[in-house]
Amino acid sequence: MKKYRILVKGMVQGVGYRYYCKRKAAEYGIKGFVRNLFNGDVELEAEGNQNLLTDFIKELKTGPDGAYVKSVIVEE
């Protein structure tokens, strides 16, 4: 089991990005939380199997329709 703090930058608020994260986390069996930050970024804490987390992070880089993900910063 691994645990990551993930910061997503770009146009990720007001486009359903948090809901997208929650849905994808459920699909991958990832536990944690997602929240909007005051500066327009989205922060996640994700815990789960290393391989599943890697795939989950790839999904975060895409995001839902309408989102523009500039960068995804992952800290263990």
N, CA, C and O atoms as a Maestro MAE file, in Angstrom:
{
 s_m_m2io_version
 :::
 2.0.0
}

f_m_ct {
 s_m_title
 :::
 protein
 m_atom[304] {
  # First column is atom index #
  i_m_mmod_type
  r_m_x_coord
  r_m_y_coord
  r_m_z_coord
  i_m_residue_number
  s_m_chain_name
  s_m_pdb_residue_name
  s_m_pdb_atom_name
  i_m_atomic_number
  :::
  1 25 0.845 -1.189 0.000 1 A "MET " " N  " 7
  2 3 0.000 0.000 0.000 1 A "MET " " CA " 6
  3 2 0.884 1.243 0.000 1 A "MET " " C  " 6
  4 15 1.861 1.338 0.742 1 A "MET " " O  " 8
  5 25 0.513 2.181 -0.846 2 A "LYS " " N  " 7
  6 3 1.200 3.470 -0.929 2 A "LYS " " CA " 6
  7 2 0.192 4.575 -0.663 2 A "LYS " " C  " 6
  8 15 -1.014 4.406 -0.841 2 A "LYS " " O  " 8
  9 25 0.729 5.716 -0.229 3 A "LYS " " N  " 7
  10 3 -0.115 6.882 0.019 3 A "LYS " " CA " 6
  11 2 0.543 8.093 -0.633 3 A "LYS " " C  " 6
  12 15 1.725 8.358 -0.416 3 A "LYS " " O  " 8
  13 25 -0.224 8.822 -1.429 4 A "TYR " " N  " 7
  14 3 0.295 9.977 -2.146 4 A "TYR " " CA " 6
  15 2 -0.548 11.214 -1.872 4 A "TYR " " C  " 6
  16 15 -1.760 11.135 -1.666 4 A "TYR " " O  " 8
  17 25 0.130 12.359 -1.875 5 A "ARG " " N  " 7
  18 3 -0.537 13.662 -1.930 5 A "ARG " " CA " 6
  19 2 -0.359 14.113 -3.366 5 A "ARG " " C  " 6
  20 15 0.755 14.115 -3.890 5 A "ARG " " O  " 8
  21 25 -1.454 14.493 -4.003 6 A "ILE " " N  " 7
  22 3 -1.432 14.841 -5.419 6 A "ILE " " CA " 6
  23 2 -2.021 16.233 -5.585 6 A "ILE " " C  " 6
  24 15 -3.096 16.530 -5.063 6 A "ILE " " O  " 8
  25 25 -1.318 17.072 -6.306 7 A "LEU " " N  " 7
  26 3 -1.768 18.435 -6.587 7 A "LEU " " CA " 6
  27 2 -1.966 18.550 -8.091 7 A "LEU " " C  " 6
  28 15 -1.053 18.290 -8.874 7 A "LEU " " O  " 8
  29 25 -3.179 18.945 -8.484 8 A "VAL " " N  " 7
  30 3 -3.523 19.065 -9.895 8 A "VAL " " CA " 6
  31 2 -3.714 20.538 -10.217 8 A "VAL " " C  " 6
  32 15 -4.511 21.228 -9.580 8 A "VAL " " O  " 8
  33 25 -2.974 21.009 -11.213 9 A "LYS " " N  " 7
  34 3 -3.027 22.414 -11.620 9 A "LYS " " CA " 6
  35 2 -3.626 22.520 -13.014 9 A "LYS " " C  " 6
  36 15 -3.492 21.616 -13.838 9 A "LYS " " O  " 8
  37 25 -4.287 23.642 -13.257 10 A "GLY " " N  " 7
  38 3 -4.895 23.884 -14.557 10 A "GLY " " CA " 6
  39 2 -6.313 24.391 -14.366 10 A "GLY " " C  " 6
  40 15 -6.643 24.954 -13.322 10 A "GLY " " O  " 8
  41 25 -7.158 24.190 -15.381 11 A "MET " " N  " 7
  42 3 -8.564 24.549 -15.257 11 A "MET " " CA " 6
  43 2 -9.300 23.307 -14.759 11 A "MET " " C  " 6
  44 15 -9.839 22.524 -15.541 11 A "MET " " O  " 8
  45 25 -9.306 23.153 -13.439 12 A "VAL " " N  " 7
  46 3 -9.830 21.926 -12.841 12 A "VAL " " CA " 6
  47 2 -10.922 22.191 -11.803 12 A "VAL " " C  " 6
  48 15 -11.339 21.269 -11.103 12 A "VAL " " O  " 8
  49 25 -11.382 23.418 -11.698 13 A "GLN " " N  " 7
  50 3 -12.507 23.713 -10.811 13 A "GLN " " CA " 6
  51 2 -13.681 24.181 -11.661 13 A "GLN " " C  " 6
  52 15 -13.508 24.899 -12.646 13 A "GLN " " O  " 8
  53 25 -14.876 23.760 -11.263 14 A "GLY " " N  " 7
  54 3 -16.079 24.143 -11.990 14 A "GLY " " CA " 6
  55 2 -16.338 23.318 -13.235 14 A "GLY " " C  " 6
  56 15 -17.180 23.685 -14.054 14 A "GLY " " O  " 8
  57 25 -15.627 22.211 -13.390 15 A "VAL " " N  " 7
  58 3 -15.773 21.358 -14.579 15 A "VAL " " CA " 6
  59 2 -16.049 19.891 -14.209 15 A "VAL " " C  " 6
  60 15 -15.969 19.012 -15.068 15 A "VAL " " O  " 8
  61 25 -16.371 19.627 -12.946 16 A "GLY " " N  " 7
  62 3 -16.661 18.264 -12.503 16 A "GLY " " CA " 6
  63 2 -15.428 17.431 -12.209 16 A "GLY " " C  " 6
  64 15 -15.494 16.202 -12.186 16 A "GLY " " O  " 8
  65 25 -14.297 18.100 -11.984 17 A "TYR " " N  " 7
  66 3 -13.046 17.352 -11.773 17 A "TYR " " CA " 6
  67 2 -13.071 16.540 -10.479 17 A "TYR " " C  " 6
  68 15 -12.615 15.397 -10.470 17 A "TYR " " O  " 8
  69 25 -13.591 17.100 -9.392 18 A "ARG " " N  " 7
  70 3 -13.624 16.342 -8.118 18 A "ARG " " CA " 6
  71 2 -14.508 15.103 -8.256 18 A "ARG " " C  " 6
  72 15 -14.145 14.019 -7.801 18 A "ARG " " O  " 8
  73 25 -15.668 15.272 -8.886 19 A "TYR " " N  " 7
  74 3 -16.557 14.130 -9.092 19 A "TYR " " CA " 6
  75 2 -15.852 13.059 -9.941 19 A "TYR " " C  " 6
  76 15 -15.957 11.865 -9.661 19 A "TYR " " O  " 8
  77 25 -15.142 13.501 -10.970 20 A "TYR " " N  " 7
  78 3 -14.380 12.590 -11.828 20 A "TYR " " CA " 6
  79 2 -13.361 11.804 -10.991 20 A "TYR " " C  " 6
  80 15 -13.227 10.589 -11.143 20 A "TYR " " O  " 8
  81 25 -12.645 12.513 -10.109 21 A "CYS " " N  " 7
  82 3 -11.652 11.866 -9.247 21 A "CYS " " CA " 6
  83 2 -12.292 10.823 -8.340 21 A "CYS " " C  " 6
  84 15 -11.773 9.717 -8.186 21 A "CYS " " O  " 8
  85 25 -13.416 11.182 -7.746 22 A "LYS " " N  " 7
  86 3 -14.111 10.246 -6.851 22 A "LYS " " CA " 6
  87 2 -14.571 9.000 -7.601 22 A "LYS " " C  " 6
  88 15 -14.459 7.883 -7.095 22 A "LYS " " O  " 8
  89 25 -15.084 9.198 -8.797 23 A "ARG " " N  " 7
  90 3 -15.561 8.073 -9.601 23 A "ARG " " CA " 6
  91 2 -14.406 7.162 -10.002 23 A "ARG " " C  " 6
  92 15 -14.515 5.940 -9.902 23 A "ARG " " O  " 8
  93 25 -13.300 7.749 -10.455 24 A "LYS " " N  " 7
  94 3 -12.139 6.951 -10.854 24 A "LYS " " CA " 6
  95 2 -11.512 6.243 -9.649 24 A "LYS " " C  " 6
  96 15 -11.078 5.097 -9.762 24 A "LYS " " O  " 8
  97 25 -11.462 6.916 -8.505 25 A "ALA " " N  " 7
  98 3 -10.918 6.289 -7.292 25 A "ALA " " CA " 6
  99 2 -11.746 5.059 -6.920 25 A "ALA " " C  " 6
  100 15 -11.193 4.025 -6.543 25 A "ALA " " O  " 8
  101 25 -13.063 5.171 -7.025 26 A "ALA " " N  " 7
  102 3 -13.930 4.022 -6.728 26 A "ALA " " CA " 6
  103 2 -13.667 2.876 -7.704 26 A "ALA " " C  " 6
  104 15 -13.647 1.712 -7.304 26 A "ALA " " O  " 8
  105 25 -13.466 3.202 -8.979 27 A "GLU " " N  " 7
  106 3 -13.176 2.167 -9.981 27 A "GLU " " CA " 6
  107 2 -11.876 1.423 -9.675 27 A "GLU " " C  " 6
  108 15 -11.780 0.217 -9.900 27 A "GLU " " O  " 8
  109 25 -10.878 2.144 -9.162 28 A "TYR " " N  " 7
  110 3 -9.571 1.553 -8.878 28 A "TYR " " CA " 6
  111 2 -9.429 1.058 -7.435 28 A "TYR " " C  " 6
  112 15 -8.404 0.475 -7.082 28 A "TYR " " O  " 8
  113 25 -10.435 1.280 -6.612 29 A "GLY " " N  " 7
  114 3 -10.344 0.859 -5.215 29 A "GLY " " CA " 6
  115 2 -9.397 1.721 -4.401 29 A "GLY " " C  " 6
  116 15 -8.790 1.244 -3.442 29 A "GLY " " O  " 8
  117 25 -9.268 2.994 -4.778 30 A "ILE " " N  " 7
  118 3 -8.380 3.935 -4.100 30 A "ILE " " CA " 6
  119 2 -9.159 4.640 -2.989 30 A "ILE " " C  " 6
  120 15 -10.300 5.053 -3.198 30 A "ILE " " O  " 8
  121 25 -8.560 4.775 -1.835 31 A "LYS " " N  " 7
  122 3 -9.164 5.488 -0.703 31 A "LYS " " CA " 6
  123 2 -8.508 6.853 -0.561 31 A "LYS " " C  " 6
  124 15 -7.367 7.045 -0.981 31 A "LYS " " O  " 8
  125 25 -9.234 7.809 0.036 32 A "GLY " " N  " 7
  126 3 -8.657 9.127 0.270 32 A "GLY " " CA " 6
  127 2 -9.682 10.225 0.167 32 A "GLY " " C  " 6
  128 15 -10.864 10.012 0.435 32 A "GLY " " O  " 8
  129 25 -9.223 11.422 -0.228 33 A "PHE " " N  " 7
  130 3 -10.124 12.561 -0.367 33 A "PHE " " CA " 6
  131 2 -9.663 13.447 -1.504 33 A "PHE " " C  " 6
  132 15 -8.530 13.351 -1.975 33 A "PHE " " O  " 8
  133 25 -10.571 14.317 -1.936 34 A "VAL " " N  " 7
  134 3 -10.264 15.301 -2.975 34 A "VAL " " CA " 6
  135 2 -10.940 16.602 -2.570 34 A "VAL " " C  " 6
  136 15 -12.072 16.592 -2.086 34 A "VAL " " O  " 8
  137 25 -10.240 17.734 -2.768 35 A "ARG " " N  " 7
  138 3 -10.822 19.025 -2.413 35 A "ARG " " CA " 6
  139 2 -10.261 20.131 -3.299 35 A "ARG " " C  " 6
  140 15 -9.147 20.041 -3.816 35 A "ARG " " O  " 8
  141 25 -11.073 21.179 -3.458 36 A "ASN " " N  " 7
  142 3 -10.637 22.374 -4.163 36 A "ASN " " CA " 6
  143 2 -9.781 23.215 -3.229 36 A "ASN " " C  " 6
  144 15 -10.028 23.265 -2.025 36 A "ASN " " O  " 8
  145 25 -8.786 23.866 -3.784 37 A "LEU " " N  " 7
  146 3 -7.971 24.816 -3.039 37 A "LEU " " CA " 6
  147 2 -8.337 26.230 -3.479 37 A "LEU " " C  " 6
  148 15 -8.864 26.428 -4.574 37 A "LEU " " O  " 8
  149 25 -8.059 27.201 -2.630 38 A "PHE " " N  " 7
  150 3 -8.424 28.586 -2.910 38 A "PHE " " CA " 6
  151 2 -7.726 29.152 -4.140 38 A "PHE " " C  " 6
  152 15 -8.242 30.081 -4.762 38 A "PHE " " O  " 8
  153 25 -6.572 28.615 -4.503 39 A "ASN " " N  " 7
  154 3 -5.818 29.140 -5.652 39 A "ASN " " CA " 6
  155 2 -6.260 28.544 -6.990 39 A "ASN " " C  " 6
  156 15 -5.668 28.852 -8.025 39 A "ASN " " O  " 8
  157 25 -7.299 27.692 -6.983 40 A "GLY " " N  " 7
  158 3 -7.811 27.107 -8.218 40 A "GLY " " CA " 6
  159 2 -7.315 25.702 -8.505 40 A "GLY " " C  " 6
  160 15 -7.774 25.068 -9.456 40 A "GLY " " O  " 8
  161 25 -6.385 25.205 -7.697 41 A "ASP " " N  " 7
  162 3 -5.885 23.841 -7.853 41 A "ASP " " CA " 6
  163 2 -6.823 22.857 -7.161 41 A "ASP " " C  " 6
  164 15 -7.724 23.253 -6.421 41 A "ASP " " O  " 8
  165 25 -6.600 21.583 -7.411 42 A "VAL " " N  " 7
  166 3 -7.315 20.508 -6.724 42 A "VAL " " CA " 6
  167 2 -6.268 19.650 -6.024 42 A "VAL " " C  " 6
  168 15 -5.243 19.302 -6.611 42 A "VAL " " O  " 8
  169 25 -6.538 19.311 -4.757 43 A "GLU " " N  " 7
  170 3 -5.636 18.470 -3.958 43 A "GLU " " CA " 6
  171 2 -6.309 17.139 -3.689 43 A "GLU " " C  " 6
  172 15 -7.501 17.079 -3.385 43 A "GLU " " O  " 8
  173 25 -5.531 16.070 -3.803 44 A "LEU " " N  " 7
  174 3 -6.013 14.733 -3.481 44 A "LEU " " CA " 6
  175 2 -5.055 14.067 -2.517 44 A "LEU " " C  " 6
  176 15 -3.855 14.339 -2.516 44 A "LEU " " O  " 8
  177 25 -5.600 13.203 -1.708 45 A "GLU " " N  " 7
  178 3 -4.800 12.247 -0.947 45 A "GLU " " CA " 6
  179 2 -5.325 10.889 -1.363 45 A "GLU " " C  " 6
  180 15 -6.518 10.614 -1.235 45 A "GLU " " O  " 8
  181 25 -4.442 10.040 -1.859 46 A "ALA " " N  " 7
  182 3 -4.847 8.749 -2.405 46 A "ALA " " CA " 6
  183 2 -4.006 7.636 -1.803 46 A "ALA " " C  " 6
  184 15 -2.784 7.748 -1.699 46 A "ALA " " O  " 8
  185 25 -4.678 6.560 -1.409 47 A "GLU " " N  " 7
  186 3 -3.991 5.419 -0.807 47 A "GLU " " CA " 6
  187 2 -4.508 4.140 -1.447 47 A "GLU " " C  " 6
  188 15 -5.713 3.945 -1.605 47 A "GLU " " O  " 8
  189 25 -3.559 3.269 -1.813 48 A "GLY " " N  " 7
  190 3 -3.955 2.007 -2.416 48 A "GLY " " CA " 6
  191 2 -2.759 1.249 -2.949 48 A "GLY " " C  " 6
  192 15 -1.610 1.564 -2.640 48 A "GLY " " O  " 8
  193 25 -3.050 0.252 -3.751 49 A "ASN " " N  " 7
  194 3 -2.043 -0.576 -4.393 49 A "ASN " " CA " 6
  195 2 -1.208 0.271 -5.355 49 A "ASN " " C  " 6
  196 15 -1.754 1.094 -6.091 49 A "ASN " " O  " 8
  197 25 0.107 0.073 -5.351 50 A "GLN " " N  " 7
  198 3 1.033 0.869 -6.173 50 A "GLN " " CA " 6
  199 2 0.651 0.869 -7.653 50 A "GLN " " C  " 6
  200 15 0.609 1.926 -8.281 50 A "GLN " " O  " 8
  201 25 0.376 -0.299 -8.208 51 A "ASN " " N  " 7
  202 3 0.047 -0.391 -9.633 51 A "ASN " " CA " 6
  203 2 -1.264 0.321 -9.950 51 A "ASN " " C  " 6
  204 15 -1.380 0.996 -10.973 51 A "ASN " " O  " 8
  205 25 -2.250 0.165 -9.067 52 A "LEU " " N  " 7
  206 3 -3.528 0.833 -9.278 52 A "LEU " " CA " 6
  207 2 -3.388 2.342 -9.136 52 A "LEU " " C  " 6
  208 15 -4.027 3.095 -9.872 52 A "LEU " " O  " 8
  209 25 -2.562 2.790 -8.200 53 A "LEU " " N  " 7
  210 3 -2.324 4.226 -8.052 53 A "LEU " " CA " 6
  211 2 -1.663 4.814 -9.298 53 A "LEU " " C  " 6
  212 15 -1.998 5.923 -9.713 53 A "LEU " " O  " 8
  213 25 -0.743 4.088 -9.885 54 A "THR " " N  " 7
  214 3 -0.082 4.547 -11.111 54 A "THR " " CA " 6
  215 2 -1.111 4.754 -12.220 54 A "THR " " C  " 6
  216 15 -1.082 5.769 -12.916 54 A "THR " " O  " 8
  217 25 -2.015 3.798 -12.383 55 A "ASP " " N  " 7
  218 3 -3.064 3.918 -13.400 55 A "ASP " " CA " 6
  219 2 -4.031 5.056 -13.062 55 A "ASP " " C  " 6
  220 15 -4.464 5.791 -13.950 55 A "ASP " " O  " 8
  221 25 -4.363 5.197 -11.786 56 A "PHE " " N  " 7
  222 3 -5.248 6.270 -11.330 56 A "PHE " " CA " 6
  223 2 -4.645 7.639 -11.645 56 A "PHE " " C  " 6
  224 15 -5.350 8.534 -12.111 56 A "PHE " " O  " 8
  225 25 -3.372 7.800 -11.397 57 A "ILE " " N  " 7
  226 3 -2.697 9.082 -11.660 57 A "ILE " " CA " 6
  227 2 -2.709 9.399 -13.159 57 A "ILE " " C  " 6
  228 15 -2.834 10.562 -13.542 57 A "ILE " " O  " 8
  229 25 -2.580 8.385 -14.000 58 A "LYS " " N  " 7
  230 3 -2.685 8.611 -15.449 58 A "LYS " " CA " 6
  231 2 -4.059 9.164 -15.804 58 A "LYS " " C  " 6
  232 15 -4.177 10.039 -16.661 58 A "LYS " " O  " 8
  233 25 -5.098 8.655 -15.144 59 A "GLU " " N  " 7
  234 3 -6.465 9.144 -15.374 59 A "GLU " " CA " 6
  235 2 -6.593 10.601 -14.935 59 A "GLU " " C  " 6
  236 15 -7.283 11.388 -15.583 59 A "GLU " " O  " 8
  237 25 -5.930 10.961 -13.837 60 A "LEU " " N  " 7
  238 3 -6.001 12.335 -13.340 60 A "LEU " " CA " 6
  239 2 -5.401 13.312 -14.336 60 A "LEU " " C  " 6
  240 15 -5.837 14.461 -14.416 60 A "LEU " " O  " 8
  241 25 -4.414 12.873 -15.089 61 A "LYS " " N  " 7
  242 3 -3.761 13.740 -16.072 61 A "LYS " " CA " 6
  243 2 -4.682 14.055 -17.248 61 A "LYS " " C  " 6
  244 15 -4.478 15.046 -17.948 61 A "LYS " " O  " 8
  245 25 -5.681 13.225 -17.463 62 A "THR " " N  " 7
  246 3 -6.652 13.441 -18.533 62 A "THR " " CA " 6
  247 2 -7.808 14.299 -18.043 62 A "THR " " C  " 6
  248 15 -8.125 15.328 -18.641 62 A "THR " " O  " 8
  249 25 -8.437 13.873 -16.955 63 A "GLY " " N  " 7
  250 3 -9.563 14.613 -16.404 63 A "GLY " " CA " 6
  251 2 -10.816 14.479 -17.244 63 A "GLY " " C  " 6
  252 15 -10.797 13.845 -18.299 63 A "GLY " " O  " 8
  253 25 -11.908 15.075 -16.778 64 A "PRO " " N  " 7
  254 3 -13.179 15.010 -17.509 64 A "PRO " " CA " 6
  255 2 -13.184 15.982 -18.685 64 A "PRO " " C  " 6
  256 15 -12.302 16.832 -18.808 64 A "PRO " " O  " 8
  257 25 -14.189 15.845 -19.548 65 A "ASP " " N  " 7
  258 3 -14.376 16.813 -20.634 65 A "ASP " " CA " 6
  259 2 -14.547 18.197 -20.018 65 A "ASP " " C  " 6
  260 15 -15.241 18.350 -19.013 65 A "ASP " " O  " 8
  261 25 -13.932 19.182 -20.605 66 A "GLY " " N  " 7
  262 3 -14.034 20.552 -20.101 66 A "GLY " " CA " 6
  263 2 -12.895 20.949 -19.181 66 A "GLY " " C  " 6
  264 15 -12.699 22.135 -18.913 66 A "GLY " " O  " 8
  265 25 -12.142 19.973 -18.697 67 A "ALA " " N  " 7
  266 3 -11.009 20.276 -17.818 67 A "ALA " " CA " 6
  267 2 -9.739 20.411 -18.661 67 A "ALA " " C  " 6
  268 15 -9.588 19.770 -19.701 67 A "ALA " " O  " 8
  269 25 -8.840 21.258 -18.184 68 A "TYR " " N  " 7
  270 3 -7.509 21.370 -18.783 68 A "TYR " " CA " 6
  271 2 -6.510 21.155 -17.656 68 A "TYR " " C  " 6
  272 15 -6.376 21.994 -16.765 68 A "TYR " " O  " 8
  273 25 -5.813 20.028 -17.701 69 A "VAL " " N  " 7
  274 3 -4.837 19.689 -16.669 69 A "VAL " " CA " 6
  275 2 -3.471 20.152 -17.150 69 A "VAL " " C  " 6
  276 15 -2.927 19.630 -18.123 69 A "VAL " " O  " 8
  277 25 -2.927 21.143 -16.450 70 A "LYS " " N  " 7
  278 3 -1.611 21.670 -16.799 70 A "LYS " " CA " 6
  279 2 -0.503 20.793 -16.230 70 A "LYS " " C  " 6
  280 15 0.473 20.487 -16.915 70 A "LYS " " O  " 8
  281 25 -0.665 20.386 -14.951 71 A "SER " " N  " 7
  282 3 0.340 19.526 -14.333 71 A "SER " " CA " 6
  283 2 -0.264 18.749 -13.175 71 A "SER " " C  " 6
  284 15 -1.246 19.164 -12.560 71 A "SER " " O  " 8
  285 25 0.355 17.608 -12.898 72 A "VAL " " N  " 7
  286 3 -0.013 16.752 -11.765 72 A "VAL " " CA " 6
  287 2 1.258 16.507 -10.977 72 A "VAL " " C  " 6
  288 15 2.201 15.895 -11.477 72 A "VAL " " O  " 8
  289 25 1.280 16.985 -9.745 73 A "ILE " " N  " 7
  290 3 2.446 16.858 -8.879 73 A "ILE " " CA " 6
  291 2 2.145 15.799 -7.817 73 A "ILE " " C  " 6
  292 15 1.164 15.907 -7.081 73 A "ILE " " O  " 8
  293 25 2.996 14.778 -7.745 74 A "VAL " " N  " 7
  294 3 2.772 13.655 -6.845 74 A "VAL " " CA " 6
  295 2 3.872 13.621 -5.795 74 A "VAL " " C  " 6
  296 15 5.059 13.639 -6.122 74 A "VAL " " O  " 8
  297 25 3.465 13.571 -4.523 75 A "GLU " " N  " 7
  298 3 4.407 13.443 -3.410 75 A "GLU " " CA " 6
  299 2 4.035 12.214 -2.609 75 A "GLU " " C  " 6
  300 15 2.866 12.019 -2.277 75 A "GLU " " O  " 8
  301 25 5.025 11.373 -2.291 76 A "GLU " " N  " 7
  302 3 4.765 10.184 -1.487 76 A "GLU " " CA " 6
  303 2 4.701 10.544 -0.018 76 A "GLU " " C  " 6
  304 15 4.490 9.671 0.823 76 A "GLU " " O  " 8
  :::
 }
 m_bond[303] {
  # First column is bond index #
  i_m_from
  i_m_to
  i_m_order
  :::
  1 1 2 1
  2 2 3 1
  3 3 4 2
  4 3 5 1
  5 5 6 1
  6 6 7 1
  7 7 8 2
  8 7 9 1
  9 9 10 1
  10 10 11 1
  11 11 12 2
  12 11 13 1
  13 13 14 1
  14 14 15 1
  15 15 16 2
  16 15 17 1
  17 17 18 1
  18 18 19 1
  19 19 20 2
  20 19 21 1
  21 21 22 1
  22 22 23 1
  23 23 24 2
  24 23 25 1
  25 25 26 1
  26 26 27 1
  27 27 28 2
  28 27 29 1
  29 29 30 1
  30 30 31 1
  31 31 32 2
  32 31 33 1
  33 33 34 1
  34 34 35 1
  35 35 36 2
  36 35 37 1
  37 37 38 1
  38 38 39 1
  39 39 40 2
  40 39 41 1
  41 41 42 1
  42 42 43 1
  43 43 44 2
  44 43 45 1
  45 45 46 1
  46 46 47 1
  47 47 48 2
  48 47 49 1
  49 49 50 1
  50 50 51 1
  51 51 52 2
  52 51 53 1
  53 53 54 1
  54 54 55 1
  55 55 56 2
  56 55 57 1
  57 57 58 1
  58 58 59 1
  59 59 60 2
  60 59 61 1
  61 61 62 1
  62 62 63 1
  63 63 64 2
  64 63 65 1
  65 65 66 1
  66 66 67 1
  67 67 68 2
  68 67 69 1
  69 69 70 1
  70 70 71 1
  71 71 72 2
  72 71 73 1
  73 73 74 1
  74 74 75 1
  75 75 76 2
  76 75 77 1
  77 77 78 1
  78 78 79 1
  79 79 80 2
  80 79 81 1
  81 81 82 1
  82 82 83 1
  83 83 84 2
  84 83 85 1
  85 85 86 1
  86 86 87 1
  87 87 88 2
  88 87 89 1
  89 89 90 1
  90 90 91 1
  91 91 92 2
  92 91 93 1
  93 93 94 1
  94 94 95 1
  95 95 96 2
  96 95 97 1
  97 97 98 1
  98 98 99 1
  99 99 100 2
  100 99 101 1
  101 101 102 1
  102 102 103 1
  103 103 104 2
  104 103 105 1
  105 105 106 1
  106 106 107 1
  107 107 108 2
  108 107 109 1
  109 109 110 1
  110 110 111 1
  111 111 112 2
  112 111 113 1
  113 113 114 1
  114 114 115 1
  115 115 116 2
  116 115 117 1
  117 117 118 1
  118 118 119 1
  119 119 120 2
  120 119 121 1
  121 121 122 1
  122 122 123 1
  123 123 124 2
  124 123 125 1
  125 125 126 1
  126 126 127 1
  127 127 128 2
  128 127 129 1
  129 129 130 1
  130 130 131 1
  131 131 132 2
  132 131 133 1
  133 133 134 1
  134 134 135 1
  135 135 136 2
  136 135 137 1
  137 137 138 1
  138 138 139 1
  139 139 140 2
  140 139 141 1
  141 141 142 1
  142 142 143 1
  143 143 144 2
  144 143 145 1
  145 145 146 1
  146 146 147 1
  147 147 148 2
  148 147 149 1
  149 149 150 1
  150 150 151 1
  151 151 152 2
  152 151 153 1
  153 153 154 1
  154 154 155 1
  155 155 156 2
  156 155 157 1
  157 157 158 1
  158 158 159 1
  159 159 160 2
  160 159 161 1
  161 161 162 1
  162 162 163 1
  163 163 164 2
  164 163 165 1
  165 165 166 1
  166 166 167 1
  167 167 168 2
  168 167 169 1
  169 169 170 1
  170 170 171 1
  171 171 172 2
  172 171 173 1
  173 173 174 1
  174 174 175 1
  175 175 176 2
  176 175 177 1
  177 177 178 1
  178 178 179 1
  179 179 180 2
  180 179 181 1
  181 181 182 1
  182 182 183 1
  183 183 184 2
  184 183 185 1
  185 185 186 1
  186 186 187 1
  187 187 188 2
  188 187 189 1
  189 189 190 1
  190 190 191 1
  191 191 192 2
  192 191 193 1
  193 193 194 1
  194 194 195 1
  195 195 196 2
  196 195 197 1
  197 197 198 1
  198 198 199 1
  199 199 200 2
  200 199 201 1
  201 201 202 1
  202 202 203 1
  203 203 204 2
  204 203 205 1
  205 205 206 1
  206 206 207 1
  207 207 208 2
  208 207 209 1
  209 209 210 1
  210 210 211 1
  211 211 212 2
  212 211 213 1
  213 213 214 1
  214 214 215 1
  215 215 216 2
  216 215 217 1
  217 217 218 1
  218 218 219 1
  219 219 220 2
  220 219 221 1
  221 221 222 1
  222 222 223 1
  223 223 224 2
  224 223 225 1
  225 225 226 1
  226 226 227 1
  227 227 228 2
  228 227 229 1
  229 229 230 1
  230 230 231 1
  231 231 232 2
  232 231 233 1
  233 233 234 1
  234 234 235 1
  235 235 236 2
  236 235 237 1
  237 237 238 1
  238 238 239 1
  239 239 240 2
  240 239 241 1
  241 241 242 1
  242 242 243 1
  243 243 244 2
  244 243 245 1
  245 245 246 1
  246 246 247 1
  247 247 248 2
  248 247 249 1
  249 249 250 1
  250 250 251 1
  251 251 252 2
  252 251 253 1
  253 253 254 1
  254 254 255 1
  255 255 256 2
  256 255 257 1
  257 257 258 1
  258 258 259 1
  259 259 260 2
  260 259 261 1
  261 261 262 1
  262 262 263 1
  263 263 264 2
  264 263 265 1
  265 265 266 1
  266 266 267 1
  267 267 268 2
  268 267 269 1
  269 269 270 1
  270 270 271 1
  271 271 272 2
  272 271 273 1
  273 273 274 1
  274 274 275 1
  275 275 276 2
  276 275 277 1
  277 277 278 1
  278 278 279 1
  279 279 280 2
  280 279 281 1
  281 281 282 1
  282 282 283 1
  283 283 284 2
  284 283 285 1
  285 285 286 1
  286 286 287 1
  287 287 288 2
  288 287 289 1
  289 289 290 1
  290 290 291 1
  291 291 292 2
  292 291 293 1
  293 293 294 1
  294 294 295 1
  295 295 296 2
  296 295 297 1
  297 297 298 1
  298 298 299 1
  299 299 300 2
  300 299 301 1
  301 301 302 1
  302 302 303 1
  303 303 304 2
  :::
 }
}
